[in-house]
């Protein structure tokens, strides 16, 4: 739960009071709300019990800072909003208590202080250059350190205000502005650049005008080029509610006539159109704009484009954002960020243009995102329609085949079985993972000096050696599929009783055959066995760790912790060199955390090369599709399909086809679980296209 402090500072920036907590009793900070908005002076309302003597401290333009922390989200105290106190209001509640209200505006209100007051045609009104350079010049010369008289008609230096160093970003702009309000000109430049700007507090009674192009925040949309964890706001994920979504075209302008120099028939006129004027037979909406001092057609075109940019149709969304594991305000998303919003089979990339926060008298925090989209809505690929065009994730398409056989005689683990498997899948799969020991009765099929000798094929090779040789001959990569969290399947010799979950004092922690990853000795044994398998099986391309988790019944045991499983990977990954390390994960975020798979940390810290998402139908495809982009480095994830879920062969094939087509439509590689060679039929291969 988030906590707040309201810090009041005087004209010198010295703190003179702190208000904390909320309630309805005498002396309490009762409730408050604020909105922080890009490029505009947003406002706050702060209610304090009228008997609190400190309300007398509020003075015009004293600084009011809203500090926030959320320990559950690992957010320490940070300044969430800052403003000037600009008004007072007294009310009386239903119980007869007097209530004081402080009313204020964000520091952006400084940009409303002055118009551009210089002689027309001077270098102070007529500008050319990158939009950022022009904007910062106007600010400096009208309210910054350069707003002195002369050359300005009236001095208007704002105490404490400085201008950030110029980065010369944004599109080149050319024009003249005289007697227009400074904020209006800055908003025009911001639309044109494109860019966002804010006045930010930097110290005691000091402020700085800052500019960010192309936007204030970061791109956190699904499929962003920087591989940042995606923020997906979707009611199906339970992270948004009270949605207002609108695509209002009533005020749209899609054609602009710019009237330049000249008279009547000789006047230069440039026509600019957005392309949306033909969206319907009646959608043309044209305006004329005068620029009679300009003759250059390039400048007139820019003027028209500015108008179209400012007056275009916009998709505006307002919604309450739940503070979930992946949508924490101030940590996962913030003002100016681009996020993905999904609603009613529509998916759009939207920019957070404002954040509205309110805290009730009971301490309940409500966070509302106001978002704006400048493009057209697109159909949501998560509707499971395979033909929907979407942007695939970054990275190569890799198809991983899970292969194991626990039928009588283990026919897969023969020269004929391996040959048939690889011949059928050659050209479709890039990587094949062969289970080292498919059940508790089977042999170990790969060489290991720690796990004992294995039976040899007639050729004198082990099954593992033959598998590696034949996979490489077909241009495929060979992996060892190893169970690590389940002692019985792993068949590790010398396991000590103290290394399993049965030794816990908690009677529910009795999964005898399951590893207690809190044991450093147990983790060391697993590391040694993996490294021995790599050393003994020359040419192996990867090792896949399955069951890398706690047993479901042990998730609340004292020794069960995310850090314990992560410690194994932290030790193992640097030792493996060029051999790929992959792990199994669930398609459900809560499930991963419950069994102590810290997938976000594994991916973010590059502790795994690939994370193979299991294909169980108990997790809906929509949930898997939505979950993947919320993870860092999610191009390392290989989603899964299965041919093993369903009562009949027809049901199994239908399930496989649905999963395969859905993943491929979304641009992903896929994995396929194969539990015996019989099910790898021509029908399955045909379904893969």
C-alpha positions, 0 to 999 in steps of 0.5 A: 500500500502506498504512503504519502507525505505532503511537504510544504516549503516557503519562498526560500524552499525551506520545509516548514511542515509535513502532513502525513496519513489520512482520516476524518478525525480532528487534526487529520490530513483528510484526503487529496487529489492531484493531476500531473499532465504533460505540457500544461499546468495541472492542479491539486486539491488538498483537504486538511482538518480545519482545526490544524493550526498549520493551515495558517502556513499556506501562503501564495506560491509556497511550494507543495510537494507530494512524496510517495513510497510503496514498499511492496513495489520496492519504491522508496520515497520519491516526489510524485507531484510538485506545485505552487499553492494558489488558493484557499477554500473553507467548507464544513462537512456533514458533521459540522467540522471545518475543512480547509482546502489548499488549491494549487497548480503545477510548476508549468504554470510559470509558462503562462506568466508572459507573452512574447513581448519583443518588437516584431521582426526582431531576433527575439520573435523570429526564429529558425532551427530545431524545435528544442532550440527555438523553444528554449530560446523563447523561454529564456528570453521571456521568463528565464535569465535572459528576460531582462530589459533591455532587450525585452520591453519589460523585465520578467525574469522568474526567480530560480528558473533556469533552462536545461542545456540545449540538445537541438532535437526535434524537426526544424521550425521557422516562424515568427511569434509576437504577443502570443502567450509563451505556453501557447507557442511552446505547445505549438512547437511541441506538437510540431517537433514532436516533444514534451516539456515540463518545469521541474523542481531541482532544489530549494526554490529552483526550477528548470525548463526541460524538453524531451523529444520525441516524448517525455517517457519511454516506449513500453509498448508490446514489441518495443525495439528496446526490449523494455518490459511491456506495459499492457493495460487490458481488462482481461488481465485485471489491471484496468477498470472504469474504462472510458474509451473514445475515438471522437472525430467531431472536431477533426481537421483533415485538410488545411489551406495555408494562405501565403503572400499575395492578393486574390488570384496571385496569392500563394495557397498551399493545400495539405491533407492528412489522408483521412479526408477520404475515410468516408464520402462525407469526412472531408473537414477543411480549414484555412489559415492565414500566413500572409507574410510568408511566400516560401512553399516549404514553410507554408507546408509546415504550417499546414502540417502543424494544423493537421497535427494539432487538430487530428482525430485522437483516440482518448482513453481514461481508466483506473490502473490497478497496481499489479505486479506488472503495472506499478505506477512510478516503477513500471509506467509513468507520465509520458510513457507509451503503453499498449491498451487493449479493449473490445478486440482493439489494441492501440499504442497510447501515450500517457499524457496525464496521471490523476491520483486521489487518496480517500479519507480511508487511505485508498489510493486511486490511480487514473491514466489519461492516454491519447493515441495518434494512430488508428485502432488495430485489431487485437491479435489476442482474439486468437484469429491466426490471420491477424497481422501483428508485429513479431517480437525481435529475434530469430524464429526458433522451433524447439522439439521436446522429444521423450519416450516412456513406452515399453522398450523405449523405441525412441532411444534406438538408432532407428528411433533417433533416425526416424525422429530427426528425419521427420522433423528436419527442416521444420525444427531447428533444435531438438531436446532429448530427455536424458531419462524419461521416467524413473525406470529408464536408463540414462541415455547420455554419457556421465561420469557422475551418473554411471555408465550407459548401455551402448548401441550396436555401433558402440556409441551411446544414444546421446552420442548418436543423437548429437551426430545425427542432429548435426548432420541435418543442420539441427542443434542437439540439447540434453533435456534434464529434470533437476527439481525432482530427485527421482526423475533425475536419478542423482546418486548420493542424494542426502536426506537433508537435501529434500523437502521432507526434512522441513518442520512444516508437515505440509513440506513433505515432497520427499523426492523434490529438491530443497533449493535452499541447500547449497550442497544440493545446488552444487550437485546439480551444477556438477552434473550439468557440467559433467554432461557437457564435458562428456557429451562432445558437441552438445549445443544446450542443456534444458532444465525442467522441473526447475521449481519447488513442488506445488505443496511446498510453496509456503515452506520456510525454505522455499524462496525465489532467491534459492532457485535463482542462486542455482542459475547464477552459479551455473550460467557463467560456467556453461560458456557457449552451451545454451541454457534453457528452462521451463516456465509456465504461461501464468505469472502467478504460477511461476511465482508460486513455485519460485520461478523468478522469470523476470529476474532470470531474463533481466539478468540474462541467467538463461538463454531461452525460456520455453513456455509450457503448453498446458491448455489449463492456461488460456492462449490469451493469457500467455499472449498477454503475459510474454510482452510484460517480461524483460528480454522476452525475445528469449521466450519460446512459446509451446504447443502440444500434441498430447492434450485431448481424449482422442487423436482428433482432439489432440490434433485440433488443440495442436493446430489452434496453438501452433497457428496462434503462435505463428500468427503472432510471429513467435517460434514454437516448441512441440512436446513429443512423448513418443514417435507414434504421435509425430504423424504426417498430420501433425507435420502438415498442421505446422505448414 
